[in-house]
């Protein structure tokens, strides 16, 4: 069994004990490239999403995590790769596109950082750049309750998967000054409405 398979089995049991609920799994394409656009409220978010889906997810994660002893090794082993958030990281973009070219699932947190309030924040346009170059659909995903996972009892932990969004569905109207910003905002609105 791979580390990903072991971790998925272990954490699924933990999340089941916490009373997790999952909605919309039928919206994840069974094959082909997929970009998951997930809101970000806790370090538990990638674990919850990875456990909830039947396809393995490779996450783009902030490079600082990869220098943490054991954690850096473990997240690399389960398919995560680093991104330098302080600059346009072309290496991370190339890695993301390579994952999608192999018909795999790429997990992104378009906000670029965790929300301290739990509210959906403004997206960075990188998600749209990757969508443009790969032509992969974006699946909006909303997590709830991960920011309170270790406090309190059962319930409140949810994963909601929306319908895939394609480039054709996200055409900016005439006169929009910054198309990528406009599309990124529509993706975040789709997440927020879940």
C-alpha positions in Angstrom: 0.0 0.0 0.0 1.3 3.5 -0.9 1.7 6.2 1.7 -1.2 8.0 0.0 -3.5 4.9 0.3 -2.5 4.4 4.0 -3.0 8.1 4.9 -6.4 8.1 3.1 -7.6 5.0 4.9 -6.4 6.3 8.3 -7.8 9.8 8.0 -11.1 8.6 6.4 -11.7 6.7 9.6 -10.9 9.8 11.7 -13.2 12.0 9.6 -16.0 9.4 9.8 -15.7 9.4 13.6 -16.1 13.2 13.4 -19.3 12.8 11.4 -18.1 14.2 8.0 -20.6 14.7 5.2 -19.7 14.7 1.5 -21.9 16.0 -1.3 -21.5 16.1 -5.1 -18.9 13.4 -5.6 -20.6 12.6 -8.9 -19.3 16.0 -10.2 -15.7 14.8 -10.2 -14.9 13.5 -13.7 -13.8 9.8 -13.5 -10.9 10.3 -15.8 -9.0 13.1 -17.6 -7.4 16.2 -16.2 -9.2 18.1 -13.4 -8.3 21.2 -11.5 -9.9 21.3 -8.0 -10.3 24.9 -6.8 -10.8 24.7 -3.0 -11.5 27.3 -0.4 -8.8 27.3 2.3 -9.6 27.6 6.1 -7.3 25.1 7.7 -4.2 22.9 7.2 -6.7 20.0 7.3 -8.3 21.1 4.0 -6.0 19.1 1.6 -6.3 16.0 3.8 -10.1 16.2 3.9 -10.4 16.7 0.1 -7.9 14.0 -0.6 -9.8 11.5 1.6 -13.2 12.5 0.2 -12.4 11.9 -3.5 -11.8 8.6 -5.2 -9.0 10.0 -7.4 -5.6 10.9 -6.0 -5.0 14.7 -5.7 -1.6 16.3 -6.3 -1.5 19.7 -4.4 0.4 22.8 -5.1 1.6 23.8 -1.6 3.6 26.7 -0.2 7.3 26.0 -0.3 7.7 26.7 3.4 6.0 23.4 4.3 8.6 21.4 2.5 11.3 22.4 4.9 9.4 21.2 8.0 11.0 17.9 9.2 9.0 14.8 8.3 6.0 16.9 7.0 8.0 18.0 3.9 9.0 14.4 3.1 5.4 13.2 3.7 3.6 15.7 1.6 6.1 15.2 -1.2 5.5 11.4 -1.0 1.7 11.9 -1.4 2.2 14.0 -4.6 2.4 17.6 -3.3 4.9 20.0 -4.9 6.1 23.4 -3.8 5.2 26.9 -5.0 7.0 30.1 -4.1 4.1 32.5 -3.4 6.4 35.6 -3.3 6.9 35.5 -7.1 5.6 34.1 -10.3 6.8 30.5 -9.9 7.2 29.2 -13.4 8.5 25.9 -12.1 5.4 25.3 -10.1 3.2 26.2 -13.1 5.2 23.7 -15.3 4.7 21.0 -12.6 1.0 21.7 -12.4 0.6 21.5 -16.2 2.6 18.2 -16.3 0.2 16.7 -13.7 -2.8 17.7 -15.9 -1.1 16.5 -19.1 -1.0 13.0 -17.4 -4.8 13.2 -16.9 -4.4 13.6 -13.1 -6.1 15.7 -10.5 -4.5 19.0 -9.5 -5.6 20.6 -6.2 -5.2 24.4 -5.8 -6.2 26.9 -3.2 -6.8 29.9 -5.4 -6.9 32.3 -2.5 -3.2 31.6 -1.9 -3.5 31.5 1.8 -5.9 30.4 4.6 -8.9 32.6 5.4 -8.7 33.7 9.0 -12.5 34.4 9.1 -13.6 31.4 7.1 -15.1 33.6 4.4 -14.1 33.0 0.8 -11.4 35.5 -0.2 -10.3 36.9 -3.5 -8.5 34.5 -5.9 -5.1 34.9 -7.4 -5.3 34.6 -11.2 -2.9 31.6 -11.3 -5.8 29.2 -11.4 -7.0 30.8 -14.6 -3.5 30.7 -16.1 -3.3 26.9 -15.5 -6.9 26.4 -16.8 -6.1 28.4 -19.9 -2.9 26.5 -20.7 -4.2 23.0 -19.8 -7.8 23.4 -21.1 -8.8 21.3 -18.0 -12.1 21.9 -16.3 -12.1 23.6 -12.8 -14.2 21.8 -10.2 -15.2 24.2 -7.3 -14.9 22.5 -3.9 -16.0 24.0 -0.5 -14.7 22.7 2.8 -16.5 23.5 6.1 -15.6 22.8 9.7 -11.9 21.9 9.2 -10.9 25.1 11.1 -12.7 23.6 14.2 -11.8 19.9 13.6 -9.9 19.3 16.8 -12.2 21.4 18.9 -15.7 20.2 19.7 -17.4 16.9 18.9 -19.1 15.4 15.9 -20.7 17.2 13.0 -20.0 20.3 11.1 -17.3 18.8 8.9 -18.4 19.0 5.2 -17.0 18.6 1.8 -19.2 19.9 -1.1 -18.2 19.4 -4.7 -19.7 21.6 -7.4 -20.2 21.0 -11.1 -17.1 21.4 -13.4 -16.6 24.8 -15.0 -15.1 24.9 -18.5 -13.4 27.8 -20.4 -16.6 28.0 -22.5 -18.7 28.6 -19.4 -16.3 31.2 -18.1 -16.2 33.6 -21.0 -15.7 37.2 -19.9 -18.1 39.7 -21.4 -16.9 42.4 -23.8 -15.2 45.3 -22.2 -13.7 43.4 -19.2 -10.3 44.9 -18.6 -8.7 41.9 -16.8 -10.2 38.6 -18.0 -8.2 36.4 -15.7 -9.3 38.4 -12.7 -12.9 38.2 -13.8 -12.7 34.4 -14.3 -10.9 33.9 -11.0 -13.7 35.9 -9.3 -16.4 33.7 -10.9 -14.6 30.5 -9.7 -14.5 31.9 -6.2 -18.2 32.8 -6.4 -19.0 29.2 -7.5 -17.1 27.9 -4.4 -18.8 30.4 -2.1 -22.3 29.4 -3.4 -21.8 25.7 -2.5 
